[in-house]
Each structure stands twice: as C-alpha cells, then as structure tokens.
Amino acid sequence: MFRLSMILLLTTALVGLGPSACSTKEVVGGAAIGGAAYEYSNKRAMDELKEDYQSGRISNDEYQRRKNEIEGRSVIY
C-alpha cells in the first residue's frame, strides 16, 4: 500500500509541473506503462515460482519465502 501511495504521489507531482515539463497525457501514459511493465515482471516471477513448486524443484518453505518477496514488491499481489 505504501508503494501505491508513493506512485500516486510521484505521478501527482509530475502532473503538477505543468506545460513546462511534459503534457499530462505523457506523464500519465508513462506512469501506466512503467507500472504495467513492473507488474508483468512480478506476474512472470510468480508463474515461474508456482511452476518450480509444482514440479518439486523447491520446497514449501522456499516457495512461501519467495512468494512473500514477490508480494512485498507488488501492488497487485
């Protein structure tokens, strides 16, 4: 939740710069694309983790530890 707040704060700050920096569409579009790419990376990591666990390559303890790491850096999970 803290990360989401920081993202929203940074986006608001960049939008507040006005026409001297970027247009609002560019800022919002860039933030959306950046956020989506970051979350896609987390989804891919979670999918690989599940596959490793289901195939028996990692233990339940390792699965839970790595899952918590991914959830900690993700807004969606």
C-alpha positions in Angstrom: 0.0 0.0 0.0 2.9 2.3 0.7 4.3 1.8 -2.8 1.0 2.6 -4.3 0.9 5.8 -2.3 4.4 6.7 -3.5 3.5 6.1 -7.1 0.4 8.2 -6.8 2.4 11.0 -5.1 5.1 11.0 -7.8 2.5 11.0 -10.6 0.7 13.9 -8.9 4.0 15.8 -8.5 4.9 15.3 -12.2 1.5 16.4 -13.3 1.8 19.5 -11.2 4.9 20.6 -13.2 2.5 21.8 -15.9 3.3 22.5 -19.5 6.9 23.4 -18.8 7.8 19.7 -18.5 5.6 17.1 -20.1 1.9 17.1 -21.0 -0.4 15.3 -18.6 -1.1 12.6 -21.1 2.6 11.8 -21.5 3.1 11.7 -17.7 0.1 9.5 -17.0 0.9 7.3 -20.0 4.5 6.8 -18.9 3.5 6.0 -15.4 0.9 3.5 -16.6 3.3 1.8 -18.9 6.0 1.7 -16.3 3.7 0.3 -13.7 2.3 -2.3 -16.1 5.8 -3.5 -17.1 6.8 -3.8 -13.4 3.7 -5.8 -12.5 4.1 -8.0 -15.6 7.6 -8.8 -14.3 6.1 -9.8 -10.9 3.4 -11.9 -12.6 6.1 -13.8 -14.6 8.1 -14.3 -11.5 5.1 -15.7 -9.6 4.2 -18.0 -12.5 7.8 -19.4 -12.6 7.7 -19.8 -8.8 4.5 -21.8 -9.0 5.9 -24.0 -11.7 9.0 -24.7 -9.7 7.0 -25.6 -6.7 4.5 -27.9 -8.6 7.4 -29.7 -10.3 9.1 -30.3 -6.9 12.2 -28.2 -7.6 11.7 -26.2 -4.5 10.3 -26.9 -1.0 7.2 -25.4 0.5 9.4 -23.2 2.8 11.3 -21.8 -0.2 8.0 -21.3 -2.1 6.5 -19.3 0.8 9.6 -17.2 1.3 9.9 -16.3 -2.4 6.2 -15.7 -2.7 6.3 -13.3 0.2 9.1 -11.4 -1.5 7.1 -11.0 -4.7 4.0 -10.0 -2.9 6.1 -7.4 -0.9 7.2 -5.6 -4.1 3.9 -5.9 -6.0 0.9 -3.6 -5.8 -1.4 -6.3 -7.3 -0.4 -9.5 -5.3 
